[in-house]
């Protein structure tokens, strides 16, 4: 099972980015998928979850700004990030659990300048 996150970059405050996570070896239609983020100052934080059935949950800090979605035909998970703030600066990771083990992608850097 492999997860590959991409789409990060440098953006000004108020801007938008869309992250993608390509999954292989697991069908995202059968499992929950998560986006986490980690900055040097903070512990790794769960940002958003989408279940196998398509239900979504968000951290309070990103609610109404971020949207998680998936394309089961392409086995891709997305994180649309709008109204970005400098506090959103972090490495973003996609994650799932497979056979009881956490699986992490390599992370993609998001930097929001003020």
Secondary structure as a PSIPRED ss2 file (coil, helix, strand):
# PSIPRED VFORMAT (PSIPRED V4.0)

   1 X C   1.000  0.000  0.000
   2 X E   0.000  0.000  1.000
   3 X E   0.000  0.000  1.000
   4 X E   0.000  0.000  1.000
   5 X E   0.000  0.000  1.000
   6 X E   0.000  0.000  1.000
   7 X C   1.000  0.000  0.000
   8 X C   1.000  0.000  0.000
   9 X E   0.000  0.000  1.000
  10 X E   0.000  0.000  1.000
  11 X E   0.000  0.000  1.000
  12 X E   0.000  0.000  1.000
  13 X C   1.000  0.000  0.000
  14 X C   1.000  0.000  0.000
  15 X C   1.000  0.000  0.000
  16 X C   1.000  0.000  0.000
  17 X E   0.000  0.000  1.000
  18 X E   0.000  0.000  1.000
  19 X E   0.000  0.000  1.000
  20 X E   0.000  0.000  1.000
  21 X E   0.000  0.000  1.000
  22 X E   0.000  0.000  1.000
  23 X E   0.000  0.000  1.000
  24 X E   0.000  0.000  1.000
  25 X C   1.000  0.000  0.000
  26 X C   1.000  0.000  0.000
  27 X C   1.000  0.000  0.000
  28 X H   0.000  1.000  0.000
  29 X H   0.000  1.000  0.000
  30 X H   0.000  1.000  0.000
  31 X C   1.000  0.000  0.000
  32 X C   1.000  0.000  0.000
  33 X E   0.000  0.000  1.000
  34 X E   0.000  0.000  1.000
  35 X E   0.000  0.000  1.000
  36 X E   0.000  0.000  1.000
  37 X E   0.000  0.000  1.000
  38 X E   0.000  0.000  1.000
  39 X C   1.000  0.000  0.000
  40 X C   1.000  0.000  0.000
  41 X C   1.000  0.000  0.000
  42 X C   1.000  0.000  0.000
  43 X C   1.000  0.000  0.000
  44 X C   1.000  0.000  0.000
  45 X E   0.000  0.000  1.000
  46 X E   0.000  0.000  1.000
  47 X E   0.000  0.000  1.000
  48 X E   0.000  0.000  1.000
  49 X E   0.000  0.000  1.000
  50 X E   0.000  0.000  1.000
  51 X C   1.000  0.000  0.000
  52 X C   1.000  0.000  0.000
  53 X C   1.000  0.000  0.000
  54 X C   1.000  0.000  0.000
  55 X C   1.000  0.000  0.000
  56 X E   0.000  0.000  1.000
  57 X E   0.000  0.000  1.000
  58 X E   0.000  0.000  1.000
  59 X C   1.000  0.000  0.000
  60 X C   1.000  0.000  0.000
  61 X C   1.000  0.000  0.000
  62 X C   1.000  0.000  0.000
  63 X C   1.000  0.000  0.000
  64 X C   1.000  0.000  0.000
  65 X C   1.000  0.000  0.000
  66 X E   0.000  0.000  1.000
  67 X E   0.000  0.000  1.000
  68 X E   0.000  0.000  1.000
  69 X E   0.000  0.000  1.000
  70 X E   0.000  0.000  1.000
  71 X E   0.000  0.000  1.000
  72 X C   1.000  0.000  0.000
  73 X C   1.000  0.000  0.000
  74 X C   1.000  0.000  0.000
  75 X C   1.000  0.000  0.000
  76 X E   0.000  0.000  1.000
  77 X E   0.000  0.000  1.000
  78 X E   0.000  0.000  1.000
  79 X E   0.000  0.000  1.000
  80 X E   0.000  0.000  1.000
  81 X E   0.000  0.000  1.000
  82 X C   1.000  0.000  0.000
  83 X C   1.000  0.000  0.000
  84 X C   1.000  0.000  0.000
  85 X C   1.000  0.000  0.000
  86 X H   0.000  1.000  0.000
  87 X H   0.000  1.000  0.000
  88 X H   0.000  1.000  0.000
  89 X C   1.000  0.000  0.000
  90 X E   0.000  0.000  1.000
  91 X E   0.000  0.000  1.000
  92 X E   0.000  0.000  1.000
  93 X E   0.000  0.000  1.000
  94 X E   0.000  0.000  1.000
  95 X E   0.000  0.000  1.000
  96 X E   0.000  0.000  1.000
  97 X E   0.000  0.000  1.000
  98 X E   0.000  0.000  1.000
  99 X C   1.000  0.000  0.000
 100 X C   1.000  0.000  0.000
 101 X E   0.000  0.000  1.000
 102 X E   0.000  0.000  1.000
 103 X E   0.000  0.000  1.000
 104 X E   0.000  0.000  1.000
 105 X C   1.000  0.000  0.000
 106 X C   1.000  0.000  0.000
 107 X C   1.000  0.000  0.000
 108 X E   0.000  0.000  1.000
 109 X E   0.000  0.000  1.000
 110 X E   0.000  0.000  1.000
 111 X E   0.000  0.000  1.000
 112 X E   0.000  0.000  1.000
 113 X E   0.000  0.000  1.000
 114 X C   1.000  0.000  0.000
